[in-house]
Amino acid sequence: MSTWMVVTSVWVMFAVCVVLFVRGASPHVHRSDDAPDKGRRARNGVSRAKS
């Protein structure tokens, strides 16, 4: 293999890893602030009476 092929292959592998890392680190669900957060109340054990 030529030197340029090795260098190009390493850069392509690095770019693929960066793209996969960034996609994995991004949140998959975007919640709006006015949506009720039912999971947080259940995890903290906090329950509010409905009025």
C-alpha positions in Angstrom: 0.0 0.0 0.0 1.2 3.5 -0.7 1.7 6.0 2.1 -1.1 8.2 0.9 -3.5 5.3 1.0 -2.6 4.6 4.6 -2.9 8.2 5.6 -6.3 8.5 3.9 -7.5 5.3 5.5 -6.5 6.6 9.0 -8.3 9.9 8.4 -11.4 8.2 7.2 -11.5 5.9 10.2 -11.1 8.9 12.5 -13.9 10.8 10.8 -16.2 7.9 11.1 -15.5 7.5 14.8 -16.1 11.2 15.4 -19.4 11.1 13.6 -20.6 8.1 15.5 -19.4 9.6 18.8 -21.2 12.9 18.2 -24.4 11.1 17.1 -24.3 8.9 20.2 -23.7 11.8 22.5 -26.6 13.8 21.1 -30.0 13.6 22.9 -32.5 11.5 21.0 -35.7 13.0 22.5 -36.2 16.7 22.6 -38.8 17.7 25.2 -40.4 21.1 25.4 -40.4 22.9 28.8 -44.2 23.0 29.0 -44.6 19.2 28.7 -45.1 17.5 32.1 -42.1 15.6 33.3 -43.7 12.5 34.7 -40.4 10.5 35.0 -38.7 13.0 37.3 -41.5 13.0 39.8 -41.7 9.2 39.8 -37.9 8.9 40.3 -37.7 11.4 43.1 -40.7 9.9 44.9 -42.5 13.3 44.8 -46.2 13.2 44.1 -48.5 16.2 43.8 -52.2 16.1 44.5 -54.2 17.3 41.5 -56.3 20.3 42.2 
